[in-house]
Amino acid sequence: MDVIQVQQKEQQESIFKRFLWLYGLYTLLNMISFLVGYYLLPEGFMRGSPQLAVSSLVASAPSFWGQFSLTLLFNLGAFVICVLTNLQRFHEIPMGCIVLIVLGITSGLISGTNSFSASDLKQFNAWDGTAMGMSIGGVEMIAYVVAIAATVNIGLYEYNLQQWRGTKIKNWRDIRLTTSEILCLCLGILLLILAAYRETVMAMNL
């Protein structure tokens, strides 16, 4: 199947279908890595990882709006990375999907090993902890998955194992987003604002 056929097939798929496939992949990887971290790795194993270093920097902000602004800034940065990585493809796979795989594994390991720098999961019961996780990290991940699902068709370069120099498959002016894809990107940004506010409220109340 050549590149043009792949692009035509992708255009026919709805963004909702893309989102379900990608979110299902993330959820599966997150669950597996959580169990691996919980049962096989020592507590605090992931402390010092780049994701948690960002959390520590955010927590150092002295005011509510300072923490909120930093949290939103870093979340939007991750959102932009999810979009930009889709400009590259590896064996017809948008690189944003690789980012999603990494996020699924690392986020599961962090929670499975209780490695959060700003909080100890043991201080929350399962009911409160689940609600907190869904309303912060869960909302953020939906936003990232939406960003990747909405931009899987923007690939400019194709890479493979035999040819590390990318083959150009599209020009910048050829990138077109449908109305639903643009609306999904806007929804993702709104979700990140909500998650950043919720996270800041949680941090201030600890």
Residue pairs with C-beta under 8 A, 6 or more apart in sequence:
1 9
3 92
3 158
3 169
6 92
7 153
10 152
10 153
11 153
14 180
15 149
15 150
15 178
15 180
15 181
15 184
18 149
18 152
19 145
19 146
19 149
19 184
22 97
22 100
22 145
22 148
22 149
23 141
23 142
23 145
25 97
25 100
25 101
25 104
26 100
26 101
26 103
26 104
26 141
26 145
27 104
28 104
29 101
29 104
29 105
29 108
30 104
30 105
30 107
30 108
31 108
32 108
33 104
33 105
33 106
33 107
33 108
33 109
33 112
34 108
34 109
34 111
34 112
35 108
35 112
36 108
36 109
36 112
37 45
37 46
37 108
37 109
37 110
37 111
37 112
37 113
38 112
38 113
41 109
41 112
41 113
42 113
43 113
43 114
43 115
44 113
44 114
44 115
45 109
45 113
45 115
46 52
46 106
46 109
46 110
46 113
46 115
47 115
47 117
49 106
49 110
49 115
51 106
51 107
51 110
52 110
52 115
52 116
52 117
54 74
55 116
55 117
55 118
56 117
56 118
57 70
58 67
58 70
58 71
58 74
58 203
59 67
59 117
59 118
59 203
61 67
61 69
61 70
64 200
64 204
67 200
67 203
67 204
68 196
68 197
68 200
71 196
71 199
71 200
72 192
72 193
72 196
75 140
75 143
75 192
75 195
75 196
76 189
76 192
78 144
79 143
79 144
79 147
79 188
79 189
79 192
81 99
82 96
82 99
82 100
82 144
82 147
82 148
82 151
83 96
83 147
83 148
83 151
83 154
83 185
85 94
85 95
85 96
85 98
85 99
86 94
86 95
86 96
86 148
86 151
86 152
86 154
86 155
87 95
87 154
87 155
87 156
87 157
88 94
88 95
88 155
88 156
88 157
88 159
88 166
89 95
89 155
89 157
89 158
89 159
89 169
90 98
90 158
90 159
90 160
91 159
91 160
91 161
92 158
94 148
94 151
94 152
94 155
96 147
96 148
96 151
96 152
97 148
97 152
99 144
99 148
100 144
100 145
100 148
103 141
103 144
107 137
107 141
109 115
110 116
111 121
111 133
111 137
114 120
114 121
114 122
118 203
118 206
119 206
121 129
124 132
132 202
135 195
135 198
136 195
136 198
136 199
136 202
137 195
139 191
139 192
139 194
139 195
139 198
140 191
140 192
140 195
142 188
142 191
143 187
143 188
143 189
143 191
143 192
143 195
144 188
146 184
146 185
146 187
146 188
146 191
147 184
147 185
147 188
149 184
150 177
150 181
150 182
150 184
150 185
150 188
151 177
151 181
151 185
154 170
154 175
154 177
155 169
155 170
156 168
156 169
156 170
156 171
156 172
156 175
157 166
157 167
157 168
157 169
158 166
158 167
158 169
159 166
159 167
177 185
